[in-house]
Amino acid sequence: MMPLCLPKEINSLRYFSLIAILFIIFFVICMIIHASENGLKDGMRSDLALFQTGNKAIGGLSIFIFAFICQLNALEVYNELYRPSVLRLTLSASIGVFLCFTLYFIAGFVGYADFGATVGSLSALQMYNPIENPLMGVSYVGIMLKLCVGYGLHMIPVRDAIYHVVGWEVHTLAWWKHACVCTSMATLSLIGGLFIPRINLVFGLVGGFSGGFIGFVYPAFMYMYSGNWTLGSVGWFHYLSTYVLLIVGIIAIVWGTADSIYEAIVSSS
């Protein structure tokens, strides 16, 4: 994953990202084929639960909020757009989010319909046999590429935040310093990946805590304290929507983080 952290601009990863997205689309198609030949061969399963309550539902909230961390790259993408404007960024983000939602929804529903409640404790990726199914083997290679690209895309704004704190400029920084920072971050991520037992714990904590702040609380406060933010100046829609954004973020932080810690304690006991 480290080589894809080294480019100084997100634009440098566009070809890797395109190939990775095509692999994910291919993987979703393979999931549909597998489900039609196995779990859905005789129709819908009878043990599917379309709605959950209690801690299971709250656990899904933090994983859902995790998706909003994609806002980390908003300013970087804006600066690298061709003729950057708010409209172009909005259209680009809308297309990207819609594509992600479509792929995630299909993959989640098809995987659940194929394997049932088993995916509650195991990832759907653990249910396929890439040796017996060559298409899944190719998909797994593509997923590994997608993880590497996604890691690089997320590390770029984190790296730039570190540079901002210490007073460095990424475009004028010496290459060896840049490489040392990226290597250190990749090494820490590797150590965390080796010793953290469950990926759902990471999704829950990062999604509930960081996702709640980055995607909901911080944008709401920035809008409120940017100046001239009153009911008369922004209107009812923006005024109420800002408070809804703030309240949803607080709920995600409190309940999502608490549920992740609770699940970690229960699973370890």
N, C-alpha and C positions, 0 to 999 in steps of 0.2 A: 504493500500500500504506500510505502514511503515515496517511490519515484513520482507518483501522481500528486504528491504534496509540494514538489519542488517548483513547478511553474508559478510565476508571480501573478498571472492573470487567469481568471476562470475561462476566458476565451480559448486558452491553450488546450483545454480539456474537451472542447466541443466534439471532436471526432470520436474520442473515447466514449464520451457520454452518449452519442448517437448509436454507436455499436452496442453499448450496454443496454440501452432502451430497446433496441431491436431484439436482443437476447431475452429480455423480460417478456416482451410480447410473444416470442417463440415459446417461452416457458409456460405462459398462461394457456396458449393453444395446446401444448402437451398435457397440461392439467385437464383441460376439457376432454381431450381424447382419452386419457386414462380413466376419467370418471365415467365416460360413456361406455367404456369396456368393462368396468368393475363396479364401483359403488352405485352408479345410476343405471346399471344394465337392466334392472327390473323395476325402474321407476324410483321415485323419491323414497328415502329411508323413513321409517316410522319413529326413529329416536331423535329426530332433529328438534332442537329448542330454538325457536326464532327470537325469543325474548328472554332475558335473564333479569333476576332481581338480586338484591343484597350485594355482598362483596364481589361477586362475579361481574356484575354490571359496573360497579365502580372501577374494578380493575381494567375493564375495557375502556373506561373514560381516559385514564392516563396514557394508554397506548394510542388512543385516538388523538389526544392532544400532542403527542410526540410528532405527528405529521406537521404541526405548525412551526416546528423549528426551521423549516425551509426558509422562513423569513430572514434568517441570518444573512443570506446571500443577496438580499434585495438591493442594497446600495451598490454592491460590487457589480451586479448584473446591470443596474441602471447606468453606471459609469461606462460600461463597455458596450452598451447598445449602439447600433447604428442610428445616428440622429436621435439621441436619448430624449424621451419625453414621458410624462406620466401616462399618457394614453398608450404608448408602445409598451411600457412596462406592465400596465394593467392587462393588455391583450396577451402579452407573452406569458405572464403569470397565470392568467385564466386558462389558457390552452394547456400549460404544463400541469396545473392542478387538476383540471378535468381529465386529462390523460391518466394521471396517477390514480385518481379516484376510480376511474373505470377499470383499470388493471387490478387495483387492490380489491375492489368489490368483487370482481369476477373470480379472482384467485381465492379470496377468502370464502366466498359462497361455494364455489366448486370443490375446494379442498374439504370444507366442512360436510358438504353433501356426499363426498366420496368416502370419507373415513369416519364421519360421525363424531361422537364425543371424544374419540381418541385424541383429536387435535387439541383438546383442552389442556392436556399435560405434555404433549409432544408437538413439535412443529411439523407442519405438513411436509417439509423438506426431509424429515427423518422417516417418512412413511414410504417414500419411493425407493426403488432399487435401481440405481443408475447402471449397474452391470447387466442386469437382465433387460433393461429398457434403454437402448442406446440414445433415444431422443432425450430422455431425462439426463443422461450423462453429458450430452452436449449442453443442455440447459444449465446444469450445475456449473460447468465451466463459465458460461455466460453470467451466472449469478455471482460467481467469485469476482469476475471483472466488474460487475455493477457495484459490488461492495467496495472494491478498491477505488472506483471513480467517486462513489458517494462519500467515502472517507475523505478523499482529496478535496471535494467540493465543500465539505463541512469544516475541514481544517483551515482552509484559506481565510475565512473571516475570523476564526479563532486566532490564527497566526497574526493577522493584521491588527487585531485588538491588542495583542502583546506588544507589537511594534509601536502602536500608538501610545501605550503606557510608558514605554522606555524612551520614546522620542525618536524612533527610527522611521524612515520612509522606505517602503518596500521596493520602489523602483530605483532608488539610488543606493540601497544597502549592498555591501560587499557580498558576493556570492557565497563565500565560505561561511560567513555569519548566518546567512539565510539557510544554508544547508544544515548547519549545526542546530538551529532552532527546529527545523522540520524533522531532523533525525531524533532529537530529544522527544518531541511530541509523539512521533510514531513509536518510539521505544516505550514510553509510558502507556500508550494505548495497547501495545502488545502485552505488557505486564498485566494490565487490567483485564485484558481478554483471557489470559491464562488462568487468573485466579478468581475471576467472578464466575460463579457456578452456573447461573441461569441468565440467558439473554433477556428474558421477560423482566427480570429485576432491573436491568439497565434501562429498558424501554419505559418501565413504570416510573423509576426515579427521575430519569432525564425528562421524560414526557410530562409527568405531573408537576415537577418542580421547575425545571428550566423552560419547558414548553409553555407552562402557565405564565411565567414572567415574560418571556421573550415574545410570545404570540398574543398575549392578552393584556397583562397588567402594564407593562412598559409602554406599549402603544397608546393605551388609554390615558396614562399619566402624561405622556408627551403631548398628546392633543390638548389635555386640560390645561397644562402649564405653559403652552407655547405662546400664550398671550391672546387677549381679546376673545376668550372662550366664555361666552354667556349664552343664555337661552335665546336672547334677541338676535345675537350675531350669527349663531350657527344653525338655529332652527330646532324644532322639536325632534326631527328624525336623528340628526347627528348628536344632539344632546342626550337623548335616551339611549341611542346605540352605544355611545361611549360608556355609559354606566353599565349597560348590559355586558359589554366587553370586559369591563373591570370585574364585575360580579362573577362572570363565568370563569375568569382567570383565577380568582380567589378560591372558588369551589374546586377547580382543577388542582390547584396547589395543595390545598388542605386535604381533600379526600383522596386525590390520586397518590400523593406522597404517603399518606397514612396507610392506604391499602397496600402499597408496595412494601412498606416496612413490615406490615402485619403478615403479608404472604411470605416474606423472607424468614420471619421468625417461626411461622407455622411449618414451613417446609424444612427448616433446619432442626426442628424439635422432634 
